[in-house]
Amino acid sequence: MLRSINPQGQTNNEALTVRTLSENGNRNVHNAIYEAEKSLFQKLGKESIRQPFSEALVAVLIEYVKTLSKSQDQVEQTRIKAAEAAATLAPLCGRSEQLRTALIGWISSARTQERSVPVQQVLDRARQAIPKM
């Protein structure tokens, strides 16, 4: 996904790699994806342009939110990394109502299923970081 999105919000077919890796990867692959995506979301958040995201970029980001649900079957460390990635993505939700809705839905679902207090805390921070529309 890092190579699939340029600063102008344009995407290409490499974005589909995220879904494939998340469905077939082990814990180390998942952790690497979450760390890389946090970096991407931080870069997107630093852009001075505050216009809405392109439809293609929103579609890729929503696809990413869907991959977060795979983390619920993983060990606590991986669930924490997924929640941290969501927290990094959260501030960007002010640029797309669709993205905001998808991330709130994932956080709510993950939070109700989560038993680990550290993961719950990160999910709570992620939810609080989502801007109001």
C-alpha positions, 0 to 999 in steps of 0.5 A: 500500500505504501507504494500504491498511494502517492501524495496526490492521493492517486492509487494503483493496483498494488493496493490489492496486495494489502488484502492478499498479505493480510489474508495469507500472512503470519503474525510477522507479516501483519505486524510489518503491515501495521507498522508500514501503514502507520508511517503512511497515515502519518505522511498523509496527515502531514499534507498541507492540503486539507481537501477531501480524499479522492474516491480511489484513495478512500476505497483503498483506506476502507479496504485497509480498515477491513484488513484490521478485522483480521487482527482479532484472531491474532496475539495481543501484540498484533492486536495492539499494532492494529489498534495503533494503526487505526489510531494513526488513521483516525485523524484522517477521517475528517476528510472522508465520511465513508472512511470515518464510518468504516473506522468507527464501525471497526473500532466499535466491533473490536472494542466490544470483543477485546478482553485485553486492557492495553488493546482496549486503551489503544482502541479508546484513543483511536476512537477519540482521535476521530474528528467530528464531521 
